[in-house]
Amino acid sequence: MDKNNSELYLKNCKIFQENERLRKQAAELKQENKALLTELTHRIVASISAANKTTADCNSKKTDPKK
């Protein structure tokens, strides 16, 4: 009985260690995902801003006879 309990205890310890490792990995991936999402958001905003500026420049050239 003691041998069986010892084996189960060791398996349980290994499961807890693996669980902790996976939690850390998940936290790192979550942080990386958040950073990538922030970068993507900034790129999208910059792209939209550039497109709006280009459109505004084109529109001002069409309406301003001096240009």
FENQUIFEN-V375503 format. One record per pair of residues at least 4 apart in sequence whose C-alpha atoms are under 8 Angstrom apart, sorted by sequence separation. I is the first residue (numbers start at 1). J is the second residue. D is the distance in whole Angstrom. If there is no record, write none. Layout:
i=<I:I>
j=<J:J>
d=<D:D>
//
This chain:
i=<1:2:3:4:5:6:7:8:9:10:11:12:13:14:15:16:17:18:19:20:21:22:23:24:25:26:27:28:29:30:31:32:33:34:35:36:37:38:39:40:41:42:43:44:45:46:47:48:49:50:51:52:53:54:55:56:57:58:59:60:61:61>
j=<5:6:7:8:9:10:11:12:13:14:15:16:17:18:19:20:21:22:23:24:25:26:27:28:29:30:31:32:33:34:35:36:37:38:39:40:41:42:43:44:45:46:47:48:49:50:51:52:53:54:55:56:57:58:59:60:61:62:63:64:65:67>
d=<6:6:6:6:6:6:6:6:6:6:6:6:6:6:6:6:6:6:6:6:6:6:6:6:6:6:6:6:6:6:6:6:6:6:6:6:6:6:6:6:6:6:6:6:6:6:6:6:6:6:6:6:6:6:6:6:6:6:6:6:7:6>
//
